[in-house]
Structure formats: C-alpha cells, structure tokens
C-alpha cells in the first residue's frame, strides 16, 4: 500500500480521538511511520488557517430506535419509490473523525440531521449487490459538513465506507496514481454519470474505492478496506459502482461550489511552476524514496512537492503544498508568539511562523492564492535522509522569508 493511501485515511486520525471506523487497523503502522515526523509538523501549518473547531454533538438514536434491520443483515427488500417521514433519527459524525474527504464539524443543523435520517432510511431499502453468502451490517449516514457518511462491515473483516455530498458543480475527476502499484480506471455509466475506480493493493491491506459523479447532482465515494493482512476484496468494481450509483443515495441539498478533484494531469502542469524559484546556487535533489525533486504529486487531497535543497552551506528540506480553494480559511496567527503577518503582492496576506528546537529551525508560510487555493511552504535546516533523524544538516533553512514569499507569490501556483 502506498504512503499516499495511508495519508488519505490515516492522517486525520493521528493523535486524535478514536473514530469508531473499523478501518483504523489498516493505518496502525501508518501512524508510526516517518510521515508522522514530517507531516505531523503540519499541525502548526494547519493552525495557520482559521477553522471552526467542532464540539462532539451527536443526535443519535440508540440501539433499537432505528428503522434499520437487525444487526448483521442489511435489508434486501425491493427498492421503494415513495418516501414518508423518516423513522430513524439523524446523527452527526464525531468531530475529528478521519476517513472522509471532509473534516466533520461534530455538529449539525436541523436540516442536516433531517437529511441524515432520510438518507439512512432510504439506503435501508437498497438491495446491496453482495456476493452469495455475504452479509452486511446496517449503514447510518451521519452529517459531516454539508455531507454525510458512515460505514458498514461485510462478512469477514472488510469494511465499506460510504460518503455522499452535493456535486456542487464539480466536474468528473481524472485518474490518480498514488504509487507504482495503483490501478485506476474511469467509465461512463448508462445514465451519463462518470465513475472512477482506484485499487491500491499491498501486503498490509487492499484498498479499493469507487467515485461516481452522478447526473442527479450527487457525488458518492465508496471505499472497501480491511484490517492488517486483509488483501482479498469482497466487492468487485461493478458492485462498488452499483452502490455509489444507488438512487437512494441522491442528496436533496443544494450544496456549495466544489473545485475540480486533484488529478495526475494537473500535477504535471504544476511541475514547471517552481522552476527558477530557488535562490542562486541552490540545487534541488530528490528525497530518499521520493519522486523527482520538486515534482508535484497528488497527496492528501491536494498537490505536494518535496525536495532536499543543497548549497555551499549544506542540505536542508522544503515542501510546497496546495490544498483546494475554500472560503473562510484565511491565514491567521491566532496569538502564537512566533508567528507574524507578512504581505504578498496584490494585497494578499500570509503568515510566517518560526519554530526553533535546539539546533533545528523550521519556517512555515501559509498563504491563500487569488483563487482561494491554500498554500503552505515549509522549510527546515534538516535534510530528509530517509531515516528518523531531525538532526540539523546546515546552520539555517535553505530558504529565507523572502524566498518563501517569492514562491507563494508565483501567479501559476494555484489549484
């Protein structure tokens, strides 16, 4: 399994409350790997953007209060065309739960709770396309953030995660290859919807996901995974797509605009953007086990480029990360003493934070591009040696404040 897939389903879980999703076992080792050292530093990075902190609030009916079938078996009654008042209560996903494209707020409006109940009841009438002898537990679709999701188990140790939201004008996505073993394909469904299937095989677990950009205004993501050593799929591509295309998952919600999903094609377009942005005399080198130096790849739902930077003073490290445009996510210091505001061309604002620990120095610049893309640039005076050491490898980071500002100001550095 690639590090990217570990990142996708595990990064939001590191050092956070248990999510209750059974696929946590898949990322148990992922929480301990080197990305925790490098990407865990993004705690400070993320703090540079104003975000609403969720409080755990769940409007959840207890066992026996739901209209779902008995535990262990999901209803296979014929699909119904009519709908009346929901028998289930709506629910809100616990704040900081990982595994979904959105970060759950932990709260939900009455309208979101009503949609949660309606979706749960509607899906309970869907005849799951299960292989012979396979059973499934009930699914509850709880509110996340103008989106809804949940998970159910199927015979064995496999878990299926379902996520739905309004399409929001997002165009169908293209293929993404997270690693050399990734299998990705797209197809147009008979009703004109577009489906994409991504398979990530690996010795620890096999992950497979189906995304459908539906012509009824709904986006659905369905992922099947399992515990460590669970490498045998239960649902094939057609079955996963059939779940994602289920008419019962149509969202009755207007939704906000959604930018295009990240793709290998756009990552390749971003590769030349950083050319010429480095100071004179500094050369970029690949990190151990990584891609070409400063080549953008799809990572954690965005685009990321990494490199070791070397000059006469030694080697250091840099990361440039782009996350999708999002309203209300302006950079802010929030009172952190080592953080201050800086100006970018065109009146844009950014915040710069310096962290010093012993001889290790890290600089973070958080900015927002003209289209709302969230830009993070992180540099340190410790080169990536492929191990677990954070020992300084040069006196200061290879990029200074002016260099970070210049990179963040590049007009083509955006989603």
Secondary structure by P-SEA (a helix, b strand, c coil): ccaaaaaaccccccccccccccccccccccccccccccccccccccccbbbbbbcccccccccccccccccccccccccccccccccbbbbbcccccccccccccccccaaaaaaaaaaaaaaaaccccccccccccccccccccccccccccccccbbbbbbbcccccccccccccccccbbbbbbbccccbbbbbbbbbcccbbbbbbbbbccccbbbbbbbbbccccccccccaaaaaaaaaccccccccccccccccccaaaaaaacccccccccccbbbbbcccccccccccccccbbbbbbbbbccccccbbbbbbccccccccccccccccbbbbbccccbbbbbbbbbcccbbbbbbbbccccbbbbbbbbcccccccccccccccccccccaaaaaaaaacccccc
